[in-house]
């Protein structure tokens, strides 16, 4: 597992700068786009206005052209009415012709000089009295003006029926200098617009005829919607304050730039918003990076200061990580170890099979949970003992991805333990020698007894043999006794020999009763010498798994201590008892004396090596006894003997587990 260096704080600053650049660019782009759109819009408005003015001028010219044509025809008719022989017929013919060709004129009236209607076409639609009624005021005014100036004059616009607006054109009829009559042409203004404003014009514009007071007289359009701009031009004549107002309308095409600009602004907003989100994201990332950096530094510091070797392997057994402590332990670099598969470079070639078997057991999840010991080798070839604990490597998603081992170099500890074990064994041996030395004299005395008995039996036999007629049956009992005494002496010697012989601890099934008997055999002579009674209470016991010699050593030591503690007692109070009791899972052996007891201040130091209160004592007996008992997975402790005759004394108790194997 290689650890990538994390980006430093400088890189996040650079990242922020890089992130600010597109923001700046987008702001500039949006400003440029808005300016461009504004310019385009302005150009378009100006172009529209120019087109509008052009169209309005054209319309005004067109209308004027048509009105001028009508004026000319009426003027000609006025001349002809005076000159032609049949004026009534001429009026009818020409007026009918004009009405047909000039749709904007709805009626032509022929008035006399007093303003009375001579004739009218069409006469059916407008009876005389009506003409007089609706047009009277305006007609008279126009009539008077035409008469006064002697030229064609338009009336002011007026509404008839409250709905339609009209103007009248008065054309005076002169004969010489005398006014003979007047031709009045009625122009409905809406008809003027509907007949003279082309369709395409109304697709783009609304045309309205208004006066100075903004009163609408006629209108024409086929578009609806919002007006963009309008233009007014005087419509005079027919004049008298009339104006043409043309209003342009926004077409669907005109919406395109607006939609475009809205889209651009929305897009820019979207980009800003996304940049804002990215910025937020980057901030979070930077914070996470900083936290990660701290975490990484902490992890590295932790890894470097660990004294326990750590090694991670994937599910196939390939090494994916080792910490510095493991590298120091093995002497290999991380690069030399990461990626390696079995056999690992730190495996001992001679032990490859066992190591590989353990490796397989770990991969199969069968590694002992309390750890296991292995021997590895350093790069230098030096062997070392390791205590290995294997655990599952679980990733952040809870997935089992491999195995993590913590490895402890226990070489030093092992050496120390071995040394301590050797010292302990040496001590035990020494202790046995000491015990034996102390007992040597009594044993010599003990052996003397069978030897003396053998000698006397032997003398007896010789005497018997010297007698004539000695029967072999007389000698046989004596010889048997000699043999028994020799066996007894041999047994004593063998016991001493066994006891002194140094051997490795070896647990085997043995009877505790035999052990106690053997001890009694050893100690009886000494007890007799010091006049100490020994009583035993041993029920029938199952065999136990123990090193017989070691147990004898414990019992002898406790019994000898008990006897020594009672050396100051009255003879009657010198009683040592050995009691064995069987519990559910263990046997307990009590050695009870009536001796001096243990002073409270010495109680804690009792089992410490070299603690003694005796002048010639070594102080190692009890400490050895405890380690022997613990070697047998038992316990050893001391209590005050509260039930003794003397009111003093000690009970040493040790337990031994009842095991079958
Ligand atoms: P040593 O007998 O050489 O002194 P031990 O380790 O056997 O060494 O005993 C240590 C000390 O424990 C003795 O010196 C004695 O003070 C005390 N002790 C041991 N057994 C008894 C006992 N039965 N009664 C009183 N004191 C005892």
Boltz pocket constraint, residues with backbone or C-beta under 6 A from the ligand:
constraints:
  - pocket:
      binder: B
      contacts: [[A, 557], [A, 558], [A, 561], [A, 562], [A, 565], [A, 593], [A, 595], [A, 596], [A, 597], [A, 598], [A, 606], [A, 608], [A, 611], [A, 612], [A, 613], [A, 614], [A, 616], [A, 617], [A, 618], [A, 619], [A, 620], [A, 621], [A, 622], [A, 623], [A, 650]]
      max_distance: 6.0
